[in-house]
Structures are given as C-alpha cells and as structure tokens.
C-alpha cells in the first residue's frame, strides 16, 4: 500500500430479500417463464449421471406411456429453484432451505415453457431463536398450457428483522 492509497471501509451487503416479518399468509408471486431445451436435458443427465433411456433415447421413450423423451423430474425441480430465485425474495435474508414435499403430476418435455407460482402457506417464528423463523410456500410448476406439472411445499428459514411476523 502506498501513502496515496485509500482504504475502503467494509461494506454491508445490500439486502433485496424479504425478512420473516414481511411475509403474510396468502402472498403470492409468479416467476418469469423459461423454455426447457435439449441442452437442459443433456446437461442435467451429465450432471446427475441419470442417463435413463426415458430421457436420453427417443426411440425407447416413444414406446413408453409418455410417447417421447421427458425432462428429468429432479431437473424440473432444479429449474424451478432457479426461476424462484429470480424473484429476489430470499436474497440476503434466507438462512436455509430446510426441505420440501414434492409431487410430479405430469411430464415436462423439451420445448415446454414453465413458470413457478408460489404462495405463502404459513409463517412460523422460531420459539427458541428469535432472530429467525420458517416460511412454508405452496409451489406449483405450471406449463404453457396452464397445467400443473409439479407441485408441493418448500420450507425455508428466514432472518427476522425485529418486526412482528404475520403468523399463519
């Protein structure tokens, strides 16, 4: 460091996300949509090691109940997580993704355009740690035809900012 160098003070990260107290039962969001591509399927197969012919062999998949290849169920969940992150509600305020219940209702195919519809089902402040609590979200992955492909609940721990949480 030279005599002319200025030392920048430490900066506090900007928080875009929502704190526990800002959630209320019934609040809802819809994410931007995204089209599932051949590259998504191939990349997910490579990442996961799941080369099941239902996903990777068109001739095989044509003979199944689906009539062609479908995108991996866990791949759909992964894309849903990414779409939901674009809302920004967790940025800087979510502590942990605690778990989920998840249902695969219908296949997602290459060329389908999906979005996530999310609603706050419950807000529960922690009884032992006053700086946090859990929000339960009802989540649906919906295709371009308005059909629910996957749905379930996500359980996310958020920071508490000192206000009063909307318990539900």
N, C-alpha and C positions, 0 to 999 in steps of 0.2 A: 504494500500500500504506500502510495506517495503522499506527500504533505498536501497535495491538492485533491486527493480522493475524498469524496464524501461517503460517509457510511449511511446507508439507507436503513431507516428504522424497520423493525419487523412489522409485517402487515398482517392484519387479521383477515382470513379468507372471507370473501363475500358469501353470504348465505342466501340462496334463492329458494331453498326448500321451505316447507311448512313445519311448524312446531306442533307438538301434540295438541296444544290448546287451540290451534287454528282449524282443527278437523271437527266436523259435526256429522252425525248420522244422516245419511241421505245425500250428502255432497257427491257429485259425480263429475267425471271427466271422460272425454273421448280423445284418443290419441290420433296423430296423423296415421295414414294408412301406408302400407308397404306391400309391394308385389313380390311373391315368392318366386325365385328364379331357379334355373338349373344349377347355377353356381352355388346357391344356398344349399341345395340338396347334396351336391358333390362335396362341398366344404364341410358340411355337418357330418357326412359319412366319414370323411377323412379325420376330422377332429375326434369324433366319438369312437371310431373303429367299427361302427354299425353298417356293414355292407349287405344287410339283408336284401335279397332279391326283390322284395316288395318295394324297395326304394331305388334299387340300382339296376334292375333288369326289366326293361319294358315288356319283353316277350313273356316272361314269367308273370309279371304283375297284371298283364292283360287277361290272364286266365283266373285271376282272383275275383273276389266279390267287389273289388274296387275298380276293376276294368282298366287299370293302368297304375303307373307308379304314384305313390303319395309321399309327401314330405314327412320326415320322422316326427312323431309326437313330441319327444323332448326338444326337437328343433323348433317346433311351433312355440313351445313354452319359452325357449331362449329368445326367439324373435319378439314374443310378447313382452318379456322383461325389458328388452331394448326399446321397444315402442313406448312402453310406460315410462321409461327413464327420460324420454324426451319431454314429458310434462314438467319436469323440474321440481316436482313436489317433494322429492326425497333428498335433493341436492344440499349437502351440508347439514341436514337435520336427521336423516335416518341413521340409526345406530347399527341395526342388523335386520336382515331378512331372516325371520325365525322359522318359517315353514309354510306349508300350503296343503290344501286338499285340491285335487285336480282331476277333471273328467274329460276324456276325449270323446266327444259326441259325434263328430263326423270328420272325414279326412280333409286335409288341406293338400291341394295339388299344386304342381308347378303352374304358374300363371294366375293363381288365386291372389287376390288383394285382401289383406287382413288389417284389422284395426283392433284396438283394445278398448272396451267400455268398462269403466271402473266406478264403483260406488262404495262409499264408506258404510260399512255394516255395524261397526262397533268401535268405540274409543274407550280404552281402559287405562287409566293412570295406574302406575305401579303402586302397590301398597307398601313396598319395602324400600324402593329407591325413588324419591320424589323428583329426581331430575329426568325421569323418563316414563314411558308408557307404551302400550301396544295399540295399533290401529289394525282392525280387520277390514279387508277390502273384498267385496264381491267383484269378481273379474270375469269378463267374457271376451273371447277372441271371436270376432264376427267377420265373415267373408263379404265379398262384394254383393252377394245376393241377400244380405241381411241375416244369414243363417249362423247360429252359434255353432262353432266348430269345437271349441274347448271352453270350459268354464270351471270355476271353483273359487276358493278363497285364498288370499295371501295374508300372512301375519307379519307385520313389520313393526319393529321397535323404533320409536322416535324420541328425540330430545324434547324435554319440557322447558318452556321458556319462562315459567313462573306465573303465567295466567291461569285461568280456570278452564279445565278441559271440559268439552261437551260430552258428557258420559252418555253412552247409548247401549 
